Amino acid sequence: MTEDDLDLAKVSSVHLVGIGGIGMMALAQYFHGKGVRVSGSDAHASANVHRLGQLGIPVSLGHSRENGRQADLIVISSAVAASNPEVEAAIERGQRIVKRARVLGAIASTGPTIAISGTHGKTTTTALCAHLLQRTGTDVSLLGGGVALTTEATEGPGHAGSSPITVVEADEYDRTFLALHPTIAVLTSLDYDHPDCYPTIGDLEDAFAVFLSQSERILVAGESARATEVAARTSWSACRTYGIGSRWHWSATDMKSTATGTTFTVATQGQAFPVHTRLSGAHNVRNSLAAIAAVSELTGQDPSAFREAFTSFLGVERRLQLWGQVGGVKVFDDYAHHPAEIDAALASLKDGKREVIVIFQPHTFSRTHSLLDDFARALSKADAVALLDVYGAREVGTGDAIVQELSNRIEHSGGRSELFPQRVDAVHFSVETARPGSVIVTMGAGDVGELAPKIVSRLQEVRVVG
């Protein structure tokens, strides 16, 4: 058998190597919902592993040759090396091994698909698309990249729906999204990222162009010049634009911040109606607009039919997630790990002149090195930055020199920065620096979010008074 004839209907048991990763967790939840016997392994315990355990999915901590012995299919992510003992054993036993990307493609090929791509905003937009459809009566399958927070419960990142529609986060890393041929592709943004995979911005643009050419219809962020230029390489007649202002096919106007989120007016094809989202920031207005446009374009429903569903969507974990407030100091956690994402997060958090203290964990050595000046520029907008060591993820190296250089460049850009090899010291620094009215935010795509509840506890210990 080749990967091209992957028939998931014949799979009764699946083992996922690296199941604790958010994308693999989504597959685990999807297969579990389909009645497939699911098992997995991961190097470490995590919140994701705990959640899978609550579903009754067995997860082995550590990688062993015995794991997955009985599975019909072994699924691996891009981060799993060929030298992994489970992979080596599966090859020796003659088991079928496929990458996560191929499985995503097989699932998405079974019916109409919305695929959300872009350097930023993918996870929130993907979760919102699924939420809007679910809340209006369409039980879609979801293969997302984050856990959604709603007024009722947490949702995702994976779900096996009863309708033929699939909503999938189309990740560009390792060219994963090229396994997809969606009905509607959304392109939220396009900035240079993943230098370990794409040596130049041209390489990244070429990959996006191929992905879009595989899509029947395209919704592209009109305010992103690079995104629209890449979309124009395809059949532009199949493209529709969205953005803030009145010059797009789908426009958001009259944007206003409120105590409970943001209101804006959706305007399209001579129709206009108000929407209130519980999310803050212009970037989330764009995400919300992309979601309502995508679900309306796919289903043909009146877009105003989806506006009530926004009221029960509270966001996605680790996307400006509020952990607590003590003595007038608010503590947030955010996934931002690219300069453009840091810009958007800080703009939302500052909300005028609020003091913002950032604990930042650079993510991968290659990204930090390639975008050093951009990181320094973005982080210098914070009032104080506590820098942690680089979270290497799939890369191996030492980051002392690069973090010191980042600190130097933040200072050169007019910011304040200090290095903290010991995390507890970064927690103490943030608490000692904060005043009533300040915001502390842990930021990065690694495990820096684990510090947010510790900061709340530390604030309570020192009894910060508002």
N, C-alpha and C positions, 0 to 999 in steps of 0.2 A: 504493500500500500504506500502511496505517496501522500504528502500533505494535501494535495489537491482533491483527494477523494475522502476527506475527513467527514464521516457521518456520525454526528453526535447522538442520533437516535439509537444507534447500536451500542452506545456506551452505558454500562450499568454501574461502573465504579471508576472514580477518578482520584488521583493523588496529586496534590499541588505542592511543589517544592518552593519554599519561600512564601507560604500561605499568609503570613502576617503582613505582607505588603498590601497596600490598599487596593491595588488593581487585582491582585490574586484573591483577596478577600471577597471582592465583588463576584468573581467567578465561582468561588466556593458557595456563596449565598445563592447564586443563580442555579447551580447544579443541585444544591440541596432542595431548592424549591421545585425542581423538576423531578424529584424523587430519586436522583442518582446518589449512590453511596459515595460520600466524600471523606477523604482524609487529607492530612497535610503535615508539613514539617516547617520549622523555622528555627533560626539560630537562637532567638531570645524570646522570652515572654513579653507580651505587650497588651495594650488595651484591645487591639484587633484580635489577638489570639484568645483573649478572655471572652470576647463577644462570640467568636466562633464556637468556643466551648459551651456557651450558654445555649447554642442551637443544637448541641449534641454532636458537633463535628470534632472528631478526635484529632488533636494536633500534637506531634512529637516535637519536643524541644531538643535541638541538635539534629545533625544529619547522620543517618545510619544506613548502611547497605540493606538493612531489613525493611526499612520504611517503604511502603507502597508496593510490597511484593505481590499483593493480590489484585492490584488495580488494572483495569482495561487500558487506561490512558494515564500517562504521566505528563503533567503540564509544568513548564518551567518559565520563569520570567527572564528578561534580558540580563538581570543581575546574577543569574545562576551560571557558574562556570562549568565547562565540560568535565572538569576534574572533581566535581561534586560527587561524593561516594554514592548517593542515591541515583545519580545519572549514570555513573559507571556501571552500577549493579543492574539497572534497568536495561542498559544496552546488552550486557551479558545474558540477561534473561530473555532478550528478544521482545521486550515490551515497547509499545508505541510511545514515543516521546515527541511532543510538539511544544512550540513556544506559545505563550499567552496570546500573542498577536494573531496567530492562526486560528485559535479558538474564538477570539472576538469576531474575526471575519466569518467564521462558520455560523455563529449565532446570528449575527446581523444579516446574513444573506437569506434568512428564512422569511423575511417580510419587510415592510416599509421601515426605514431607519432614519433617525436624526442623529448625526454625528457632529459633536462640538469640538472644533479644533482651534488652535491659537496659542500664542505664547502665554497669555494671561486670561483669566476669567473662565477657563474651561470647566472647572469643577462646579462652581456656583451655577453657571448657565446650564450645565447638564442636569444637576439636581433639580433646578427650577423647571426645566422642560418636563421631566418625569412627574414632578409634583403637580404642575398645572394640569397635565393629562389625567393623572390619578384622581385628582379632586373633582374633575368634571366627568368622571365615569369611564375613562379608558384605562384599563389595567395593563399598562405597558411593562415590558421587561426593561431593566436598567442595568447598565454596566458602567458605573461611574467611578470617580476618584476621590470621594469624600463622603462622610456621614452627615446627612442633612438633619437639621434641627427644626422641628415643627411644634405647633402648639399642642399636639397630641403625644408625640413620641419622637424618637430618632429613626431615620430611614436610610437604607442603603448601606454601603455603596452598590450592592447588587440586589436584584429582585427578578424572579421569574414570573412574568405576567401571563394573563390568559388571552390577551389580544395579540395579534401578530406584529405589533409595533415594538421596535427596540430603540431606546435612547442610549447612546454610547459616547463616552469621553474618548476622543480621538487624539491619542498622545503621539507627539512627533518623535519622542526619544527612540533611538534605534529603528526609526522609520516604521514604528508599530502601526501607524494609521494607514499605511499603504496596503494593509490587508483588508481595508474597508471599501465598499462601493455603495455609499449611502444614497438614499432618496434625496435628503436635504443635508448639505454640509454647511455648518456655520463656521466662519473664520472671524474670531473675536479680536485678533491683534496679530502682529508679526514683528517681533524684535529678535535680535541675535541671541541665541542661547544654545546650550549643549555643545560647546566647542569640542568635546571629546568624541562627538558623533558627526558634527558638521564643521569641518575645518574653516569654512568661510561663510559669510552671510549668503553668498550666492548659492552654496550647497543647500542651505536651509530653505531658501526661496524655491529652488528647483524641486525639493521634496514636497513642499506645500502645493506647488503647481501640479505635480503628478496626482496628489491626493484630490485636489479640486477637480481635475479632469476626469476622475473616476466617479464623480458625483452627478446625479441628474439635475439638481438645482443647488444654487449657492446663495447664502445670506452672508454678506461681508460687511465688516465695520467700516462705514464710509469715512470716518475720521482718521483711519490708519492708512496713510499714503502707501506704505509698503504692502499692506494687505490688499488694497484695491489694485495695485499694479500687478501683483501676482494673480489675482482673480481675473484680471483683464487678459491674461495669457490663455485662458480657457474660453469657452463660449460665453461671452459677456451677456448675450441675450438671455442666458439662463440665470444671471446674477441679479439679486436685489440687494439694496444697501439699507443699512440702519445706522442711527446715530442721534446725538443730541443736536438740536437745531431743526430747521424746517426744510432742508434741501434733500432729504433722503426718502426712499420709498417707505420706510418705517421711521418716523421721527418722534423724538421725545422733546417736548417743549414745556415751558412753565414749571421748571423743576424747583421745588422748595423743600428745604430740610424742616422736619417737624420733630417733636419730642419723641415720637415713636417710629421714626424712619424718614421716608422721603415720598413726596407726592410729585407726580408729573402727568402730562397729558400725552397720550398716544395718538398720533395722527397718521392715517394711511388711507389712500384711495378715497379721499373726500370724507372720511369718517374720523371723528375725534371723540375721545372719552378719557376721563381721569382714572389714574391708577394710584393706589397707595401701597408701597412696599415697606416691610419692616426693616429693610436694609438701608444703610447709609452710604453716601458718597456717590459721585458722578459715575465711577466705574461700575457700581452696582445698578445704577439706572440703565447703563448700557447692557449689562448682563440681563436685566429684567426685560428690556426691550427685545433683545435677541431671542429670549425664551418665548415670549408671547408671539413674536413674528414666526418663529420656527414651528410652533405647534399649530398656529393658525394656517400657515402655508401647507403643512402636511395634511391636516384634517379637513381643511376647507370650512371650518367653523368660523362664525363671527368672532373676531378677536375679543370683543367686549365680554364674551361669555366666560373668559378666563380671569377677569380682573378680581373677582371675589376670592379666588384661590390664593392670591398673593398674601392675604391677611393671615394665613396659617403657616406661612413659610418664614422661619426665623433666621435662616442662613445655613452655613456649613461649618462643622467643627474646624477650628484652627483658621478660620477666616474672620479676623477681627472679633474673635469670640471673647465675650466679657466673662472673666472668672470671678470677679468680686469687686467690692468697693469698701474700703476701710478708711475712716477719718477723712473723707473727701478725696481719697486717691483711688482711681480706677485702675484695675489690672486687666489687660487684654493679652491674648495670644494670637499670633498671625503667621500664616504659612509663607509670607513674602520672602523670596530668596533670589529675586532678580531686581535690578535697580528700578525698573518701571513699576514693579509691584510695591517696592518700598515707597516710591513717590506717592502712589495712590493711597497706601495705608496711612502714611503720615499726613497727607492732605485731609483725610477723613478724621483722623484722631485729633489733629490740632484744632479743627473747628473754630477758627479764629485765632486766639492767642494762647491756647492751653499749652502748658509745658509738657513735653513728651520725652520720656526717658526710655531708650531702647536697649534691650539686651539682644545682641545680634550674633547668630551663629552662621558663619559662611558655609555654603553648601557646595561641596566638591572643590578640589584644588584648581581644576581646569577652568571652571566658571569664574572663580575668584580672581585668578590671574588674568583671564581674558577681558574681564569687565571691571578691572580695579578702579580706574578713574571714575566710571559711572557709579560704582558702589560708593566711593568716597563722596561724590557730589550729592547723591541721594541721602546718605546717612548724615551728612553735615547739616541737613535741615532739622534734625532732632536737636533737642537742647543738651542731651548727653547720651553717649553711646558706650555701653559696656561690651567689649568684643570677646567672644569665646573662641576656642580653637576651631579649626575647620572640621566640619563633619564630612568625612571622605566619601561616605556611601560606597559606591562601587569602585572608587579609586583608592590607591594606596600611596601614602606620602606623608611628609611632615609639613605642617603649616605655620610654624613659628615665624619664619621670615616674612611670609606673605601677609600674615595678620598684622605684624609690626608695620609693614609698609602701608597696609590699609589704614591703620591708625594714624600714621604720619600724614597720609594724604587727606584724611578727614580733617585733621588739625590745620593743614595747609588751606583747605577749602573754607576755613572759618568755623569748623565744628569743634566739639569737645569729645575726646575719646580716650578710653583706658582699656588696657588688656587685662583679662582675668582668666588665667589658666585654671584656677579653682572656682568652680561654679558658685559655691557658697559665698565667696567674696563678691561675685557679681550681684547676687541677691541682696547682700547687705548694702552694697554701693547704691543700688536702685532705691532701696527703702530709705537710706540716709539722705539721698539727694531729693527725694520727692517731698512736695509740700501739699497742703490741701488744695485741690483743684488740678493737681498734676495727673498725668497718665503714665503708667509703666506698661510697656509692651514687650513680650518675648517674641522674637522674630527669626524665622528660618525654617527650612524644610526638613531639618534633622529632628533631634530629640529635645531641642531647647524648650518646647512647650511644657515639658515636665517641671520646669521652674515656676510656671505661673501660679499653681496652687501653693508652692513654697513661699512665694512672695506675699501672697495673701496672708498666709500663716504668720510670716515675719512681721507684716504690718500690724496684725492683731496683737502680737507679742509686745511690740514697742508702743502700742496704744497711740497710733497717730491720731491726732484730734483735728476735726474739721471746724 
